Amino acid sequence: MDDLSKKYVGKFIGKDQIRGIAVLAQTTPAGSAVFEIDLGDGAGKTRLPEKALVLSVTDAPENNYAEGLSARINAIAPIIIEAAEEYDLKFYEVRALGDAVVSQLTLRFHRAQNFLWTGNDKNFIPGFDPMNDQSILDAERVISSIPKLEEVKPDDAGE
């Protein structure tokens, strides 16, 4: 068993036990490692960068997702505050900062979503939600291309 497995296998992320872990070739923009974590028991696999992994792993299962989220948010908040201080933001400018962050993140998700739907980045239009241009037939085309592992029933999907 490698050092990474010794450190994490058997521990938990939320209520799911870590069954396996591997370092991916992908890194974060700052160069941190990204891990693929096998959570077993039907929970599947997830990817987490090193900083999120360290904050998310516990020795015992936890049903409270909010605690893990709170730990990540509390780790990021001082970084954002420090940046706001470096640029001497006024209190009334903080909302504009939050809006700009949400806007830029939304743009990234929309671009990814556009590519997933169309396989083509040329038709991406910034500021336009690609979902708005898709029909139920487009959705069925995508759904029919998903490899069949197990049929998901509406009740299983939280509907």
Wavefront OBJ file of the C-alpha trace (Angstrom):
o trace
v 0.000 0.000 0.000
v 1.436 3.382 -0.985
v 1.766 6.335 1.402
v -1.248 8.119 -0.044
v -3.478 5.090 0.473
v -2.144 4.564 3.995
v -3.017 8.160 4.836
v -6.558 8.262 3.406
v -8.084 4.837 2.662
v -10.627 3.917 5.343
v -11.291 7.537 6.306
v -14.388 9.463 5.291
v -15.600 12.334 3.184
v -18.986 13.147 4.631
v -20.770 9.835 5.149
v -18.795 8.017 2.420
v -15.733 5.909 3.172
v -12.646 6.334 1.017
v -11.899 3.031 -0.746
v -9.102 4.234 -3.004
v -7.209 7.364 -3.962
v -4.978 8.308 -6.882
v -3.104 11.402 -7.988
v -4.326 12.714 -11.342
v -2.213 14.386 -14.013
v -4.472 17.443 -13.620
v -3.343 20.179 -11.237
v -5.008 23.344 -9.969
v -4.029 26.697 -11.534
v -1.694 27.210 -8.552
v -0.049 23.828 -9.211
v -1.601 21.792 -6.390
v -2.277 18.100 -6.906
v -5.761 16.882 -7.797
v -6.878 13.500 -6.494
v -9.482 11.021 -7.688
v -11.170 9.459 -4.683
v -13.138 6.216 -4.904
v -15.872 6.436 -2.294
v -17.237 2.937 -2.889
v -20.676 1.625 -1.930
v -22.307 3.230 -4.964
v -21.105 6.734 -4.065
v -18.781 6.663 -7.073
v -15.670 8.711 -7.562
v -14.987 12.357 -6.939
v -12.097 14.672 -7.675
v -10.700 17.036 -5.095
v -7.671 19.305 -5.069
v -5.270 18.789 -2.199
v -6.480 21.719 -0.077
v -10.117 20.597 -0.289
v -9.146 16.987 0.422
v -7.292 17.915 3.599
v -10.300 19.930 4.835
v -12.854 17.263 3.846
v -11.371 14.042 5.266
v -12.459 12.850 8.708
v -11.768 9.741 10.781
v -15.489 9.003 11.251
v -18.501 9.425 8.973
v -20.347 12.728 9.159
v -23.865 13.275 7.931
v -23.511 17.032 7.977
v -22.349 18.215 4.545
v -22.501 21.784 5.829
v -19.494 21.212 8.112
v -17.221 20.359 5.186
v -18.550 23.283 3.181
v -18.069 25.598 6.139
v -14.446 24.477 6.513
v -13.718 25.241 2.837
v -15.522 28.604 2.935
v -13.739 29.570 6.153
v -10.408 28.673 4.522
v -11.119 30.835 1.451
v -12.621 33.891 3.195
v -9.329 35.207 4.673
v -7.679 34.916 1.241
v -10.424 37.026 -0.331
v -10.282 39.543 2.507
v -6.505 39.824 2.129
v -6.918 40.471 -1.603
v -9.601 43.111 -0.861
v -7.167 44.798 1.526
v -4.368 44.721 -1.072
v -6.659 46.552 -3.513
v -8.138 48.841 -0.821
v -11.762 47.940 -1.504
v -14.341 50.083 0.202
v -17.168 48.399 2.066
v -19.712 49.273 -0.647
v -17.401 47.700 -3.277
v -17.511 44.273 -1.615
v -20.891 43.448 -3.199
v -19.440 44.306 -6.620
v -16.543 41.930 -5.893
v -18.978 39.141 -5.016
v -21.028 39.844 -8.146
v -17.883 39.775 -10.320
v -16.778 36.441 -8.854
v -20.222 34.894 -9.408
v -20.331 36.308 -12.951
v -16.909 34.901 -13.871
v -17.688 31.497 -12.360
v -21.028 31.390 -14.180
v -19.226 32.159 -17.439
v -16.880 29.214 -16.860
v -19.743 26.813 -16.094
v -21.705 28.027 -19.132
v -18.702 27.517 -21.407
v -18.171 23.994 -20.063
v -21.880 23.237 -20.365
v -21.918 24.527 -23.947
v -19.047 22.235 -24.877
v -20.641 19.250 -23.157
v -23.902 19.806 -25.059
v -22.411 20.644 -28.446
v -18.815 19.351 -28.497
v -17.938 22.694 -30.080
v -16.497 25.788 -28.408
v -16.899 27.977 -31.531
v -20.590 28.616 -30.904
v -20.152 29.672 -27.261
v -21.704 33.059 -26.526
v -20.547 34.692 -23.268
v -23.497 35.741 -21.122
v -25.850 33.211 -22.698
v -26.898 30.102 -20.773
v -26.353 27.216 -23.225
v -29.168 25.256 -21.573
v -31.672 27.763 -22.992
v -30.895 26.609 -26.542
v -31.396 22.875 -25.896
v -34.545 20.881 -26.557
v -35.888 17.747 -24.922
v -34.672 15.838 -27.998
v -31.155 17.184 -27.368
v -31.444 15.961 -23.774
v -32.598 12.516 -24.929
v -29.659 12.318 -27.364
v -27.235 13.003 -24.515
v -29.042 10.664 -22.112
v -29.021 7.825 -24.658
v -25.239 8.183 -24.976
v -24.690 7.622 -21.238
v -23.294 4.128 -20.573
v -25.862 1.989 -18.797
v -24.675 0.958 -15.339
v -27.965 0.844 -13.514
v -31.267 2.414 -14.345
v -31.861 5.497 -12.227
v -35.455 5.846 -11.155
v -36.961 9.311 -10.546
v -37.288 8.485 -6.817
v -33.550 7.647 -6.682
v -32.663 10.995 -8.231
v -34.346 12.944 -5.447
v -37.422 13.873 -7.460
l 1 2 3 4 5 6 7 8 9 10 11 12 13 14 15 16 17 18 19 20 21 22 23 24 25 26 27 28 29 30 31 32 33 34 35 36 37 38 39 40 41 42 43 44 45 46 47 48 49 50 51 52 53 54 55 56 57 58 59 60 61 62 63 64 65 66 67 68 69 70 71 72 73 74 75 76 77 78 79 80 81 82 83 84 85 86 87 88 89 90 91 92 93 94 95 96 97 98 99 100 101 102 103 104 105 106 107 108 109 110 111 112 113 114 115 116 117 118 119 120 121 122 123 124 125 126 127 128 129 130 131 132 133 134 135 136 137 138 139 140 141 142 143 144 145 146 147 148 149 150 151 152 153 154 155 156 157 158 159
